[in-house]
Amino acid sequence: MPNIAFNAREFDIVVYGATGFSGKLLAEYLLLNYGSDVKIALGGRNQAKLEKVRKDLALAIPSNATVKTTPLLIADSKNLDALTAMAQKARCVASTVGPYAKYGTVLVEACATTGTSYCDLTGEATWSKTMFNRFEAAAKESGARIVHQAGFDSVPSDIGAMLAARTFRERFGRDAESIEMFITLRGGGVQGGTIATVMDGIANGRRHRKIEHDSRSAAPPRPSAGKTSLAWVKGISWSKSAQLWGIPFFMQPANMPQVKHSNARMGYSSNLTYSEYQSFKSFLPAFFMYVALLTVGLLLAFAPTRWLLREFILPAPGQGPSKEVCEKASYSVKFCATGADDQADVTIEAVGDASCISTTCCLAETALGLSKDADKLKSPGGVTTTAAALGDVLLGRLNSTPLFKIEATI
């Protein structure tokens, strides 16, 4: 099947997994905010379910009469031929079908070989590394930008660290030696798909790590423009630079390798140490959250208690927090870039909960940057990160929404 030229593709974005909780949110965001300015198709494996989603979207967005005729594309997540045919029609495929180690690999292969850009919501750092090992060469040759972790994990961390390092260099004429990230979460919930991914990582982590290890033998060299040491946070501590109490941020395992990959590609610091904290203004809230995280981690570590949580307490795939809960939530992030006695700070203020509203915005704007703004991107093809692939294009897109304010502070 010959490749179709990128600019001649029928669709700007295919939302793959449109029948799931995250997929519906993504499709609604794109159709509501961009309407007919963006050519969108809904992808999945079940025609009847896709038709129902399209009908529901038409009712939810009555101002856009074209929603009811949004094209539907059928492709199973394990059918390479069907996924290749779908990818050939799009400038970008945005996938919400996880766990990605279980359902995502064949779609990445289809996009990497057809020159189709791709983005997803995975937080599975081991799988992301496997995709680099397997498909970096093909994506580089075809020009496809394969961008993993384009939701709450790990866009704020990735874009914020990039901007903090650049701000430090602009102000002090040298590279930052350390960047610490502090996040304050206010309300919100979690999607069932995220829980399923966490459960899969715990239950099958050893197998996923072996697959990644075995894939290294045929992998191209990893980028090395900048070196990053990851400083894993342990316990409770007081930060003089941020004036906040911090505990380990539970998304460290997803976010920190992405920042390392971005610096390796971009070289924004020659020798950087990076760490992430969940932050609090006083000790007691930090202590209680730390104990809660330890308790949940202990319960998840054992199969019987993990089963009880999955079956009776935690949301199932396709479920998530209510719209009211999502809209009342928010979060803020502070990045402190330091070197010697100098410091440069970057802040992110985000409206809406991290799991649903913020994640949807991040993935949608990444997909739009990879499709509508592709001519503005200077990055080559490859299995890459949001910062390395889109940089200021994504930063500008996020800041142009009412959901984000990302800026360097004086």
C-alpha positions as CSV (number, residue, x, y, z in Angstrom):
1,M,0.0,0.0,0.0
2,P,1.7,3.2,-1.1
3,N,1.9,6.0,1.4
4,I,-0.4,9.0,0.8
5,A,1.4,12.4,1.1
6,F,1.0,14.0,4.5
7,N,-0.8,17.1,3.3
8,A,-3.1,15.1,1.1
9,R,-4.6,13.1,4.0
10,E,-8.3,13.0,4.3
11,F,-8.5,13.8,8.0
12,D,-6.5,16.0,10.3
13,I,-7.1,13.8,13.3
14,V,-8.5,10.3,13.9
15,V,-9.7,9.8,17.5
16,Y,-9.0,6.1,18.0
17,G,-10.9,4.6,20.9
18,A,-13.7,7.1,20.6
19,T,-16.2,4.8,22.4
20,G,-14.2,4.8,25.7
21,F,-14.4,7.4,28.4
22,S,-11.3,9.3,27.4
23,G,-12.1,9.0,23.7
24,K,-15.5,10.6,24.1
25,L,-14.0,13.5,26.1
26,L,-11.4,14.0,23.4
27,A,-13.9,13.9,20.5
28,E,-16.2,16.3,22.3
29,Y,-13.4,18.7,23.0
30,L,-12.2,18.8,19.4
31,L,-15.7,19.1,17.9
32,L,-16.9,21.7,20.4
33,N,-13.9,23.9,20.3
34,Y,-12.7,23.6,16.7
35,G,-15.8,22.4,14.8
36,S,-15.5,22.2,11.0
37,D,-12.0,23.9,11.1
38,V,-10.5,20.5,11.9
39,K,-11.3,17.4,9.9
40,I,-12.0,14.7,12.4
41,A,-13.0,11.0,12.2
42,L,-13.9,8.6,15.0
43,G,-12.1,5.3,15.1
44,G,-12.7,2.0,16.9
45,R,-13.5,-1.6,16.5
46,N,-17.3,-1.6,16.9
47,Q,-19.5,0.1,14.3
48,A,-22.7,0.2,16.5
49,K,-20.9,1.8,19.5
50,L,-19.2,4.4,17.3
51,E,-22.6,5.3,15.8
52,K,-24.0,5.8,19.3
53,V,-21.1,8.0,20.3
54,R,-21.6,10.1,17.2
55,K,-25.3,10.4,18.0
56,D,-24.5,11.4,21.6
57,L,-22.0,14.0,20.5
58,A,-24.5,15.5,18.0
59,L,-27.0,15.9,20.9
60,A,-24.3,17.4,23.2
61,I,-23.1,19.9,20.5
62,P,-26.3,21.1,18.8
63,S,-24.4,24.2,17.6
64,N,-22.3,22.1,15.2
65,A,-24.6,20.5,12.6
66,T,-21.7,18.6,11.0
67,V,-21.2,16.4,14.1
68,K,-23.9,14.0,13.0
69,T,-22.0,13.2,9.8
70,T,-18.6,12.7,11.4
71,P,-16.9,9.8,9.5
72,L,-16.4,6.5,11.3
73,L,-13.4,4.2,10.8
74,I,-13.4,0.6,11.9
75,A,-10.1,-1.1,12.9
76,D,-9.3,-3.6,15.6
77,S,-6.3,-2.8,17.8
78,K,-4.5,-6.0,16.7
79,N,-5.2,-5.8,12.9
80,L,-2.2,-4.2,11.3
81,D,-3.8,-4.0,7.8
82,A,-6.9,-2.2,9.1
83,L,-4.9,0.1,11.3
84,T,-2.5,0.9,8.4
85,A,-5.5,1.7,6.2
86,M,-6.8,4.0,8.9
87,A,-3.5,5.7,9.5
88,Q,-3.1,6.4,5.8
89,K,-6.2,8.6,6.0
90,A,-4.9,10.8,8.8
91,R,-2.3,13.4,9.5
92,C,-2.4,12.4,13.2
93,V,-4.0,9.5,15.1
94,A,-4.8,10.3,18.8
95,S,-5.2,7.1,20.7
96,T,-7.0,6.6,24.0
97,V,-7.0,2.8,23.9
98,G,-5.1,1.4,26.9
99,P,-3.4,-0.3,28.6
100,Y,-1.1,0.5,25.7
101,A,1.3,-2.3,26.4
102,K,-1.6,-4.6,25.7
103,Y,-3.5,-2.7,22.9
104,G,-1.2,0.0,21.5
105,T,1.9,-1.5,19.8
106,V,0.3,-2.4,16.4
107,L,-1.1,1.1,16.0
108,V,2.3,2.6,16.7
109,E,3.8,0.4,14.0
110,A,1.1,1.4,11.5
111,C,1.7,5.1,12.1
112,A,5.5,4.8,12.2
113,T,5.6,3.1,8.8
114,T,3.1,5.3,7.0
115,G,4.4,8.7,8.1
116,T,1.4,9.4,10.2
117,S,1.9,11.3,13.4
118,Y,0.6,9.8,16.6
119,C,-0.1,10.7,20.2
120,D,-1.5,8.9,23.2
121,L,-2.4,9.1,26.9
122,T,-0.1,6.4,28.2
123,G,1.8,6.7,31.4
124,E,3.6,3.4,30.7
125,A,7.2,4.5,30.6
126,T,8.5,1.0,30.0
127,W,6.3,0.6,26.9
128,S,7.3,4.1,25.7
129,K,10.9,2.9,25.8
130,T,10.0,-0.3,23.9
131,M,8.3,1.7,21.2
132,F,11.5,3.8,20.8
133,N,13.6,0.7,20.5
134,R,11.3,-0.9,17.9
135,F,10.1,2.0,15.8
136,E,12.4,5.0,16.1
137,A,14.2,4.1,12.9
138,A,11.0,3.6,10.9
139,A,9.4,6.8,12.2
140,K,12.6,8.8,11.5
141,E,12.6,7.4,8.0
142,S,8.9,8.1,7.3
143,G,8.8,11.4,9.1
144,A,6.2,10.3,11.6
145,R,6.3,12.0,15.0
146,I,5.3,9.3,17.5
147,V,4.5,11.2,20.8
148,H,3.8,9.2,23.9
149,Q,2.5,10.5,27.2
150,A,0.6,13.5,25.9
151,G,-1.9,13.9,28.7
152,F,-1.5,15.1,32.3
153,D,1.3,12.6,32.3
154,S,3.5,14.0,31.0
155,V,2.8,17.4,29.3
156,P,3.0,19.7,32.3
157,S,6.2,18.2,33.5
158,D,7.7,18.1,30.0
159,I,6.8,21.6,28.8
160,G,7.4,23.1,32.3
161,A,10.9,21.7,32.6
162,M,11.8,22.8,29.1
163,L,10.7,26.3,29.8
164,A,12.4,26.4,33.2
165,A,15.7,25.3,31.7
166,R,15.4,27.8,28.9
167,T,14.5,30.7,31.2
168,F,17.5,29.9,33.5
169,R,19.8,29.9,30.5
170,E,18.4,33.2,29.2
171,R,18.7,35.0,32.5
172,F,22.1,33.7,33.7
173,G,23.9,32.7,30.5
174,R,24.6,29.1,31.6
175,D,22.7,25.8,32.0
176,A,20.6,25.0,35.0
177,E,22.1,22.3,37.2
178,S,18.8,21.2,38.9
179,I,15.1,21.5,38.3
180,E,12.6,20.6,41.0
181,M,8.9,20.3,40.2
182,F,6.2,20.9,42.8
183,I,2.6,20.1,42.1
184,T,-0.4,21.1,44.2
185,L,-3.6,19.2,43.4
186,R,-7.0,20.6,44.3
187,G,-9.9,18.1,44.0
188,G,-10.7,15.9,40.9
189,G,-10.9,12.2,40.4
190,V,-9.5,9.4,38.3
191,Q,-10.6,7.5,35.2
192,G,-11.2,3.8,35.2
193,G,-8.8,3.4,32.2
194,T,-6.0,4.9,34.3
195,I,-6.7,2.4,37.1
196,A,-6.7,-0.5,34.5
197,T,-3.3,0.7,33.3
198,V,-1.9,0.9,36.8
199,M,-3.2,-2.6,37.6
200,D,-1.7,-4.0,34.4
201,G,1.7,-2.4,35.2
202,I,1.7,-4.0,38.7
203,A,0.5,-7.4,37.5
204,N,2.6,-7.6,34.3
205,G,5.4,-5.2,35.0
206,R,8.1,-7.9,35.0
207,R,7.0,-9.1,31.6
208,H,6.8,-5.6,30.2
209,R,10.4,-4.9,31.4
210,K,11.6,-8.1,29.8
211,I,10.1,-7.1,26.5
212,E,11.7,-3.7,26.7
213,H,15.1,-5.3,27.6
214,D,14.9,-7.7,24.7
215,S,14.0,-4.9,22.3
216,R,17.3,-3.1,23.0
217,S,19.3,-5.5,20.9
218,A,18.0,-4.0,17.6
219,A,17.5,-0.4,18.9
220,P,19.2,2.7,17.5
221,P,21.3,4.8,19.9
222,R,19.3,6.9,22.2
223,P,19.7,10.7,21.9
224,S,22.4,12.2,24.1
225,A,22.4,16.0,23.6
226,G,21.8,16.6,27.3
227,K,22.4,14.4,30.3
228,T,19.7,14.1,33.1
229,S,20.1,12.4,36.5
230,L,16.7,11.5,38.0
231,A,16.5,12.2,41.7
232,W,13.7,10.0,43.0
233,V,12.0,11.6,46.0
234,K,11.6,9.6,49.1
235,G,9.9,10.6,52.4
236,I,8.7,14.0,53.5
237,S,10.9,17.1,53.1
238,W,10.9,20.9,53.2
239,S,12.0,22.8,50.1
240,K,13.9,26.0,50.6
241,S,13.7,26.9,46.9
242,A,9.9,26.5,46.7
243,Q,9.0,27.2,50.3
244,L,6.8,24.1,50.4
245,W,6.6,20.7,52.0
246,G,7.0,17.9,49.5
247,I,6.3,14.1,49.2
248,P,7.0,11.8,46.3
249,F,4.7,12.7,43.4
250,F,2.9,9.5,42.4
251,M,3.4,10.2,38.7
252,Q,7.2,10.3,39.1
253,P,7.7,7.0,37.2
254,A,5.9,8.3,34.2
255,N,7.0,11.9,34.1
256,M,10.7,11.8,35.0
257,P,11.8,9.5,32.1
258,Q,10.0,11.8,29.6
259,V,11.9,14.8,30.9
260,K,15.1,12.9,30.6
261,H,14.2,11.9,27.0
262,S,13.4,15.5,26.1
263,N,16.7,16.9,27.4
264,A,18.5,14.1,25.6
265,R,17.0,15.2,22.4
266,M,17.0,19.0,22.9
267,G,20.1,19.5,25.1
268,Y,18.6,22.3,27.1
269,S,20.9,21.4,30.0
270,S,24.3,19.6,29.6
271,N,24.1,18.0,33.1
272,L,20.7,18.2,34.9
273,T,19.2,16.7,38.0
274,Y,15.4,16.5,37.9
275,S,12.9,15.6,40.6
276,E,9.2,15.8,41.3
277,Y,7.2,16.5,44.5
278,Q,3.6,16.7,45.4
279,S,3.5,19.8,47.5
280,F,1.8,21.2,50.6
281,K,2.0,24.4,52.5
282,S,2.1,22.7,55.9
283,F,3.5,19.5,57.3
284,L,0.4,17.7,58.5
285,P,-1.4,17.5,55.1
286,A,1.9,16.3,53.6
287,F,2.2,13.6,56.3
288,F,-1.4,12.3,55.9
289,M,-1.1,12.2,52.1
290,Y,2.2,10.3,52.4
291,V,0.6,7.7,54.7
292,A,-2.4,7.4,52.4
293,L,-0.1,6.8,49.4
294,L,1.9,4.2,51.3
295,T,-1.3,2.4,52.3
296,V,-2.7,2.4,48.7
297,G,0.6,1.2,47.4
298,L,0.6,-1.7,49.9
299,L,-2.9,-2.7,49.0
300,L,-2.1,-2.7,45.3
301,A,1.0,-4.8,45.8
302,F,-0.9,-7.9,46.8
303,A,-3.2,-9.7,44.3
304,P,-6.1,-10.3,46.8
305,T,-6.4,-6.7,47.9
306,R,-5.7,-5.5,44.4
307,W,-8.7,-7.5,43.2
308,L,-11.0,-6.2,46.0
309,L,-10.0,-2.6,45.1
310,R,-10.7,-3.2,41.4
311,E,-14.0,-5.0,41.9
312,F,-15.6,-2.9,44.6
313,I,-14.0,0.4,45.1
314,L,-12.1,1.8,42.1
315,P,-13.8,2.9,38.8
316,A,-13.9,0.4,36.0
317,P,-12.7,1.1,32.4
318,G,-15.2,3.4,30.8
319,Q,-16.0,5.1,34.1
320,G,-14.8,8.4,35.5
321,P,-15.6,11.3,37.8
322,S,-18.7,13.4,37.2
323,K,-18.5,16.6,35.2
324,E,-19.2,18.6,38.3
325,V,-16.3,17.1,40.2
326,C,-14.0,17.7,37.2
327,E,-15.0,21.3,36.7
328,K,-14.5,22.2,40.4
329,A,-10.9,20.9,40.5
330,S,-7.7,22.6,39.5
331,Y,-4.0,22.3,40.1
332,S,-0.8,24.4,40.1
333,V,2.8,23.5,39.3
334,K,6.0,25.3,40.2
335,F,9.4,24.5,38.6
336,C,12.5,25.8,40.3
337,A,15.5,25.8,38.1
338,T,18.7,26.4,40.1
339,G,22.5,26.6,39.6
340,A,24.9,27.9,42.2
341,D,23.0,30.7,44.0
342,D,20.7,31.5,41.1
343,Q,17.1,30.5,40.5
344,A,14.5,30.8,37.8
345,D,10.9,29.8,38.3
346,V,8.1,28.7,36.0
347,T,4.5,28.3,37.1
348,I,1.5,26.5,35.6
349,E,-2.0,27.2,36.7
350,A,-4.5,24.7,35.3
351,V,-8.3,24.9,35.5
352,G,-10.2,21.6,35.8
353,D,-9.2,18.2,37.1
354,A,-5.9,16.6,36.0
355,S,-7.3,13.2,35.0
356,C,-10.1,14.3,32.7
357,I,-10.2,18.0,31.7
358,S,-6.5,18.7,31.7
359,T,-5.6,15.4,30.1
360,T,-8.1,15.9,27.3
361,C,-6.9,19.4,26.6
362,C,-3.2,18.3,26.5
363,L,-3.9,15.4,24.2
364,A,-6.2,17.5,21.9
365,E,-3.7,20.3,21.6
366,T,-0.9,17.9,21.0
367,A,-2.8,16.2,18.1
368,L,-3.7,19.6,16.7
369,G,-0.1,20.7,16.8
370,L,1.0,17.5,15.0
371,S,-1.6,17.9,12.3
372,K,-2.7,21.5,11.7
373,D,0.6,23.1,12.8
374,A,2.9,20.4,11.3
375,D,4.5,23.0,9.0
376,K,5.6,25.0,12.0
377,L,7.4,22.1,13.7
378,K,11.2,21.9,13.3
379,S,11.5,18.4,14.9
380,P,12.3,15.4,12.7
381,G,10.3,12.2,12.8
382,G,10.9,9.7,15.5
383,V,9.5,8.2,18.8
384,T,9.8,11.4,20.8
385,T,8.2,13.6,23.5
386,T,5.8,16.5,23.6
387,A,8.6,19.0,24.3
388,A,11.0,17.7,21.7
389,A,8.3,17.2,19.0
390,L,6.3,20.4,19.5
391,G,8.1,22.7,21.9
392,D,6.8,26.3,21.7
393,V,4.0,25.3,19.4
394,L,2.4,23.2,22.1
395,L,3.2,25.8,24.8
396,G,1.4,28.4,22.7
397,R,-1.5,26.2,22.0
398,L,-2.0,25.4,25.7
399,N,-1.7,29.1,26.7
400,S,-4.3,30.0,24.1
401,T,-6.9,27.9,25.9
402,P,-8.7,29.1,29.0
403,L,-7.5,26.0,30.8
404,F,-3.8,26.8,31.1
405,K,-1.5,29.6,32.1
406,I,2.2,28.7,31.7
407,E,4.8,31.4,32.4
408,A,8.2,32.2,33.7
409,T,8.0,34.3,36.9
410,I,10.3,37.1,38.0
